[in-house]
Amino acid sequence: MVASEELISTPPRLKPVLVILWLLLISAPIVESDSYRYAALLLIGTTYAYFKPNFQLLKGDWLANACLAWGTYALLRFLFGLIVYGEKGASDWLYAFPLFFPAVGIALYSSRKQVETVFAIYFPVALAALLISTDYRLILEGDARISPLYHNNLIHGAIGCGFLMIGAFYWLLHAWETGKLARRSGSWIVAVATLVIALCLFNIYGSKAKGVWLSLVLVGPLMLASLLLYADRRRAALVGGTVVALIAAALFVGGNNIWKFAGPTYEATTRIETEISAHGVWNAVADAIASKDTPPAMNERLQLWANASEVIAQAPLFGAGNHWLAIWSSTTYASVPYTLLHNGYFEMLVRHGLFGIIVFTILAVAMYRRVLAARKEKLISLSMLLAYSMVTLFFLGTILSNSNNRLAIGESFFFVFSAVAFACGLMLKKGEVTS
């Protein structure tokens, strides 16, 4: 079964506009800004103007209706809290973004022929940004923490590098899988992708962002193992072996510096695990917060998570909505200087409780299944499926210790994650109709 060709042709003058808008939508890993929001709205508007019949393809789609239902619920709940109680929360309105997910999927489906052009521009731009922004001297000195690329926070920059590294890895494998490496442009793709991967890892090391390090430790081996899914396993094993050797050499050179930053956190975590078995979770966390041996950043996170647990305990099923900040003021560690919870799962639980976690899990699993089905029908490449999977795993790992779902990099991730799923679903639907 093969998806049919798009019936609505794209006007030549529209193609560069679509490319630019998609570049802006996925720009957050490079530059932290709100441009992705405006790009998403412009993509929806442009798609509606030029590809209006494609919106009919969502008719009867339960997943699209589920996104609209959740988005409406989240928006009405936010407005109720704002109007009735005067509580605006903190970025609580962002949970209504699923209202736009199906339409962004239509935009991707309608402009899918421009995707390769988008990435052919995106990764050279990312490489240029990395070459210009990397503070080589400070990273090599090892003691200072650097903020990669153009972000408001070094952790955000490290996560952006993680996204770019995984993307470049599978962009290169996609070129290999589709035979592009054998063409004249193959050497250029190899050079750009390799430099992006190397500079991203170099900057992630320099950022000393331990949560990002942990996420890469979890995802990195899976990325290397995924090479074995390709037909030419001998070449894949050679590439994987070379990467492992280079990483081992880097760890040998910089291992002491890595332990200098990660060691105290690891030791404090080990102590907490021992205390939990002896005295329970709450007492173990309270003791860790009171201990001078707990690193300051970890101490603040533990205070935030303890407060979040108290808020969640008051409304575990449906969350506290916009009212969560009012409850926060009476928590044990309310004096902690900020309310960004540094845990994406707690961010959801305090606002929407177990209900919200369950709904988002159902939506995410359903979306992922559509991408899997598209791969099964050979509508997308193996490399695309793997990139989709590994970026998602990396993101889910990073939100264990950071609130990336409340930031530009996370919000744009959700747009892309859902857009790919809906576009794959539409390709499957067109294939079923015309097969």
C-alpha positions, 0 to 999 in steps of 0.5 A: 500500500502506498499513499496517494500523491497530493491532489492539491499542488503547492504553488512555487511561490509558497514553497519557500514560505513553508520552508521558512515557517517550518524552520522557525517552528523547529528553531527552539533547539538553536535559539530560545524564543517564542517564534515557534508559536507564531510559525505554528499559527502562520502554518495553520493559516497558510495551510487553511488558505491553500490546502483547505480540503485537506482539513476534511481528512480529519473528519471522524478522527477520534485522536483529533477529536480527543486533542480538541476535547482536552484542549477545550477542557484545559482552556475552560478550566484555566478561564474558570480559575482566572475569572472566578477565583482570579488565579492565573497560575503559571503558564497554565494556559499552555495545556490548551495547546493540543487544540492546535495539534491536528491542524499542525499535522495537516500543515505537515501533511500538506507540505511534506515534500518540503521536509528534506529541504527544511533539514538540508537548511536546518543542520547547516544553520545549526552547525554555523550556530554551534561553530560561532557560539561554542566557547572552546577555551572554557570547555577545555579548561573544564572547571566553568559551566558554559551555556550552549547556543542561544538560550536563556539557561545552560540546561536549556542549551544542553537540551537543545544540543541533545535534540540536534545531536540525535537529529543529525545522527538520524539525518545522516542515517536517513541519507545512508538508508535512502542512497543519498550518501552515494550522490555528490552531496553525500560528503557534505551531509557526512561532514555537516552531521558529524560536526554537529554531533561532535560539537553538540557532545562537546557543548553538553560536556561543557554545560555540566547539565547532569540531567542531560548527561543522564538522558544521553546515558539512557538514549545513547546506547539505544542509538548505537544499538539501532544501527543493527536494524540496518541492512548493512550491519557490518558497516553499522557495527564499524560506525558504532565501534568507532563512536564507542571508541571515541566516547571511551577516549573522551571519558578517559580524558575528561572522566575526572572532571565529569565526576567532579560535577556529577559525583556529589549528586550521585553520592547524595542520591545514594544516601537518600536511597539508603534513608528511604529504606530505613525511614521512609520517603518524606523523612529521607527527603527532609534529611537530605534538604537539611544536610550540608552534603547535598549539592545546592542545585539538588537541594533546591530541586528536592524542596520543589518536589517536596512542595509539589507533592504536598500540592498534589496530595490535596487534589490527586485526581484532577489537580489544583488547576490555576489554584496550585500556586495559592496552595504552594504558599502554605507548603513546607518549603515555600521559601524556595526562590522559584516555582518552576518545578524542575520536573515535567511530570510534577508540572502536569500533576499539580495542575491536572492530576492523574487524569491529566497524566492518563489523558496525555499518555493515551494521546502520546501512545496513540500518536506513536502507534500511527508513526509505527503503522506508517513505518510498517507500510513503508510510508516513512523511513526507518531513520525517521521512526528511530529519530522520532523514538529517540528524541521522544525518549531523550525528552522524557528523560530530561523532564525528570529533572527539568520543566522543559515542557513549560519552555519553548524547546518542549512546547515546540517538541510537542508540536512536532511530535503531534504533527508527525503523528497526524501527518502519518495518520493522514498518509495511511488514510489516503493509502487505504482509500486509494489502495 
